[in-house]
Amino acid sequence: MKFAQIIDFETERIDEVRELLRSYEEQARSQGRAGTPVARTLLQDRANPNRYLAVVQFESHEAAMANSGAPETNELAQALSALMTRPTAYTDCDIVDHQSIR
């Protein structure tokens, strides 16, 4: 079953966050690492412009857990936490339905 993790965070340094994510994803792709995310959507809260939700999709829960255990992911998490204005919250979800409307 496909899996998604919702990462709820606040930052005043979103450009730096986006650059770290881009670099991590590029490195994962070039190294051909297994279990890496297959998609990511970044949402900004209209009521609180420093709050963001990242929806990260994986092929499976097992792939997500393997990714979480990778040293590169730990390094990314540490670098990102330095840019946050509050602790990050995580929500793990099974994807039970996904439709592209257009």
Backbone torsions as a table, in degrees:
resi	resn	phi	psi	omega
1	MET	NA	136.6	177.5
2	LYS	-64.9	154.6	-171.1
3	PHE	-138.0	145.7	175.8
4	ALA	-135.2	148.0	173.6
5	GLN	-120.4	131.5	176.3
6	ILE	-102.2	123.5	-178.2
7	ILE	-112.4	115.6	-176.2
8	ASP	-103.9	117.4	-176.9
9	PHE	-145.6	163.8	174.9
10	GLU	-126.7	139.9	178.7
11	THR	-156.2	153.5	170.9
12	GLU	-104.5	6.0	-173.9
13	ARG	-127.2	50.2	-173.6
14	ILE	-62.1	-33.6	179.2
15	ASP	-62.1	-38.9	177.4
16	GLU	-68.9	-38.9	176.7
17	VAL	-60.9	-48.3	-178.9
18	ARG	-62.1	-38.0	178.6
19	GLU	-66.6	-41.4	176.7
20	LEU	-61.6	-44.3	178.9
21	LEU	-62.7	-44.7	179.6
22	ARG	-60.4	-45.1	-179.5
23	SER	-64.0	-44.0	178.8
24	TYR	-61.0	-46.8	-178.9
25	GLU	-64.9	-40.2	178.9
26	GLU	-64.1	-44.0	179.4
27	GLN	-63.9	-43.9	179.5
28	ALA	-60.8	-42.4	180.0
29	ARG	-64.8	-46.5	-176.5
30	SER	-67.8	-29.1	179.2
31	GLN	-87.9	-10.8	-179.7
32	GLY	64.9	32.8	-179.4
33	ARG	-64.6	136.2	177.3
34	ALA	-78.7	151.3	174.2
35	GLY	82.1	3.5	-178.7
36	THR	-75.2	162.4	179.6
37	PRO	-57.6	148.4	176.8
38	VAL	-100.6	-17.0	178.2
39	ALA	-160.4	153.8	176.3
40	ARG	-144.6	135.8	174.1
41	THR	-123.9	131.3	178.0
42	LEU	-110.1	123.6	-178.6
43	LEU	-113.6	143.5	176.2
44	GLN	-113.4	132.1	179.6
45	ASP	-72.5	122.4	-179.8
46	ARG	-68.0	-32.7	-178.6
47	ALA	-78.6	-25.7	179.5
48	ASN	-136.4	91.8	-172.2
49	PRO	-64.9	-9.4	175.6
50	ASN	-94.4	0.3	179.9
51	ARG	-101.5	134.8	-178.8
52	TYR	-132.6	152.7	172.4
53	LEU	-124.6	123.1	174.3
54	ALA	-104.5	124.5	176.5
55	VAL	-105.4	111.0	-174.9
56	VAL	-111.1	123.8	-176.2
57	GLN	-105.9	143.2	179.9
58	PHE	-129.7	161.2	176.9
59	GLU	-65.0	-29.9	-177.9
60	SER	-162.2	166.8	174.5
61	HIS	-62.2	-39.7	179.8
62	GLU	-61.5	-41.3	177.3
63	ALA	-62.9	-41.5	179.5
64	ALA	-63.6	-41.4	-179.7
65	MET	-68.3	-37.1	175.8
66	ALA	-63.9	-41.6	177.8
67	ASN	-63.1	-42.1	-180.0
68	SER	-61.5	-32.1	-178.7
69	GLY	-83.7	-7.1	-177.9
70	ALA	-71.9	139.8	178.9
71	PRO	-57.9	-35.2	180.0
72	GLU	-63.7	-36.6	179.4
73	THR	-69.8	-38.7	176.8
74	ASN	-63.5	-41.6	177.5
75	GLU	-62.7	-42.3	177.7
76	LEU	-62.0	-45.8	-178.9
77	ALA	-60.1	-41.2	178.8
78	GLN	-65.3	-43.6	179.4
79	ALA	-64.5	-41.6	179.7
80	LEU	-66.7	-39.8	-177.1
81	SER	-61.5	-28.2	178.1
82	ALA	-69.1	-18.1	-178.3
83	LEU	-98.5	-2.9	-175.6
84	MET	-90.1	150.4	177.9
85	THR	-99.8	-3.4	173.7
86	ARG	-156.4	164.0	178.4
87	PRO	-60.0	145.1	179.6
88	THR	-80.5	142.2	176.0
89	ALA	-112.6	140.1	-178.1
90	TYR	-119.8	139.5	173.9
91	THR	-128.9	123.7	-179.7
92	ASP	-96.8	133.6	-174.3
93	CYS	-137.5	138.8	166.5
94	ASP	-84.4	138.8	177.4
95	ILE	-88.8	109.4	-177.4
96	VAL	-94.4	-18.8	177.0
97	ASP	-160.0	138.3	177.5
98	HIS	-145.7	125.4	-179.9
99	GLN	-130.2	135.9	168.7
100	SER	-91.7	119.5	-175.1
101	ILE	-80.2	-33.3	178.9
102	ARG	-120.0	NA	NA
